[in-house]
Structures are given as structure tokens and as C-alpha cells.
């Protein structure tokens, strides 16, 4: 029956992965907005503007860098959970097969 506990752990990891994927979608949406805002702002201030010294534009760049970093972190966490889920799935399947094999031998 220990495979039920392992299966429950697998379900918890799946729930955590789904939450991270949702957060990843939110981060991607915000990153897309920041990227578009940077483009709109650059067009609005014109080609002659010095965006390297523009506080608003610099803030957008920093936000974009943070969101890219957050995206990389989420990708890593999701990959780790996927690996754990796969491992637990294999463990559950093997435990079920072993349990069924033992029941057949004991009958």
C-alpha cells in the first residue's frame, strides 16, 4: 500500500507544477506587455531621445531583465518537478506490478 502514498506525492507534485505553469503564463504576459511598452515608448519619444538616460525606459529594461530571469527560474523548477513526477510514476507502476505479482504467487 506504500504505492498509494507515493501516488499521492506524485499528485502533489503535479499540482505544484500546474501552479508554476500558471505563474509562468502570468510572467510571460507581463514580459510581453513590458516589451511592447518599451517599443511604444521609444516611438513616442522619438529617435533623437536618449533612452540610455531615460528613467522610465531604464525601469522597463530592468523589469524585462527580472522577468526573463524569473522565467528561467520557473522553467528550471518545472523541469525538476517533471523529472520527479516521471520518477514517482515509474515507482508507482513498479510497486503495483510487484504487488500484483506477489498476490499471484501467494494465491
N, C-alpha and C positions, 0 to 999 in steps of 0.2 A: 503493500500500500504506500510505500515511500514515493512511488512514482506520482501519486496524487499531489504530494507536497511539491515535488519538482515541477509538475504541470502548473500548479498554482503560481510558482515563482516565474515560470515562463509567461504566464498570463500577465503578471505584474510588469515584467519587462516589456511586453507588447504594449501595455497601457502607457508606460513611460516613453517608449519610442513614439507612440502616436502623439503624445503631448509635445515632444520635442519637434516632431514634424509639423505640428500646428504652429509652434513658436517659429520654426524655420520659415514657414509661409509668411508670417507676420513680418519677420525681419527682411525677407525678400521684397515684400510690398513696400516697406519703408525705404529700403535701399533704392528701389525703382523710383519712388517719389523724390528722394534726395537727388538722384542723378538727373531727373527731369527738371527739378527746381534749379540745379546748377546751370543747366543749359538755358532755361528761360531767363534766369538772372543775367547770365553772360550776354545774352542777346539784348536784354533790356538796357543794360548799362553801356553797351556798345563796344566796338572793337578797340577803341582808344583807352578804355578803362584799365587801370592797373589792378587786376584781380588778385595778384600776389599780396597786396596790402589791404585788400577789402575784407573787413572783419566778418561780414555776413557770408561771403564766399568761402573764407577760410574755415568758418564754423561748419559750413556744409561739407567741405572736404574732410574735416575731422570726423564728422558724423558718418560720412561714407566709409572712411577707413575703419572706424569702430564696427560698423555693420558688416563689413567684409570679414573682419576678424571674428565677430560673433557667428557669422555664417560658417566659417571654417571650424569653429569650436563645435557648433551644432552638428555639422557633418561628421566630425570625429566621434561625438557621443552617439549618434545614430548608428554609425558603423560598429562601434563596440557593442551596443545593445543587439544589433542584428547578429553579431557573432555569438553572443551569449544565448540568444533565442534559438539559434540553429543548434548550438551545443546541447541546450536543455531539451530541445525537441528530439534529438538523437538519443539522449539519455532516457527520456520517457519511453520512446519506441523500443529501445533495448530492454528496459525494465519490464514492459508489457510482454514482450516476446519471451523473456526469461520466466516470467510468472506463469504464462500460459504453458510453457514447456515443462515447468515443474509440476503444474496441475495435471498435465497429461501423464507424466512419469508416475505421479503418486496415485493415479486412479486405478 
